Amino acid sequence: MHFVIISASPRARAKSNTEKILRRFLEGFEGAGGTAEVWYLAERGQWPKAREAFEQNEHILFALPLFVENIPGVMLEFLEGLPPKREPGTKVAFLLQGGFPEASQLRCGERYLKSLPARFGCECAGILIKGDMFGVRLMGDKLGEKMTEPFVEAGRLFVGTGGFPQDAARAFAGPEYMPQAEIKRFHRLGRHLQKFFMGQVAKKLGCKGKLDAQPYLSEVGSVKEGGSRDGTQQ
Ligand SMILES: Cc1cc2nc3c(=O)[nH]c(=O)nc-3n(C[C@H](O)[C@H](O)[C@H](O)COP(=O)(O)O)c2cc1C
């Protein structure tokens, strides 16, 4: 089974979690006998070839990160230029991953993706969603590999089925909402660790201010007290 995989992360390959996840997915997929070609929408020069591959193949997989509850702009732009398929039979699957751990965070994007293939004269072959992927690249190779381990099995499964069956996808997504006990644990300990960790990440990225700085607080305060700055009521 040959697949055209289109990575719709706007990040450069070297910095992309989607890329790390895709590599693990391909480990399982190719190990089980599948073949694939991968195109990157972050590399504009690849768009004509990616479009051609979409037009000429029947098994397509889009791999993408969740950006502001939905699909990245770069993917939307690519899809806008895709002509619908003339012949029926093309199956399109999606692998959607995001930063927040609860599967519920990805449901809005999932619903939107489900509606997409029909617009291009294709069928939807399933959507795999997974949260808690924010740290895949930042956590280093060893932890990153552990976090992406489930994708190896997903790749294997994909060869046999040509898509993501609903039951398997549901189990793969993990908890819809975090259990109360875990939320309490997070408030007690996790949030302090996370604050420290995010501070380190921010420093690495060149951030000089405090992460909990609220430079616009006075503006928000004046709105709360009744009316916006131009005098209209809110
Ligand atoms: C601009 C932006 C918006 C994001 N919005 C969401 C979001 O709404 N929900 C979520 O769970 N994660 C969100 N994330 C986290 C990414 O989905 C997550 O870190 C993903 O693994 C990034 O993959 P990439 O490195 O291939 O871009 C956002 C990240 C960025 C940079």
The ligand as an ORCA input file, in Angstrom:
! r2SCAN-3c Opt
* xyz 0 1
  C       0.253     29.367     17.354
  C       0.001     28.067     18.071
  C      -1.294     27.714     18.417
  C      -1.558     26.508     19.091
  N      -2.846     26.206     19.422
  C      -3.109     25.050     20.102
  C      -4.449     24.731     20.496
  O      -5.406     25.450     20.233
  N      -4.651     23.585     21.180
  C      -3.628     22.722     21.495
  O      -3.884     21.684     22.113
  N      -2.348     23.006     21.129
  C      -2.061     24.136     20.444
  N      -0.761     24.431     20.068
  C       0.307     23.464     20.361
  C       0.720     22.652     19.126
  O      -0.402     22.026     18.517
  C       1.711     21.538     19.541
  O       2.790     22.089     20.231
  C       2.186     20.746     18.331
  O       2.881     19.609     18.808
  C       3.108     21.575     17.420
  O       3.507     20.796     16.303
  P       4.579     21.393     15.267
  O       5.849     21.553     16.037
  O       4.706     20.418     14.156
  O       4.038     22.707     14.789
  C      -0.479     25.625     19.408
  C       0.824     25.990     19.050
  C       1.073     27.197     18.400
  C       2.489     27.566     18.053
*
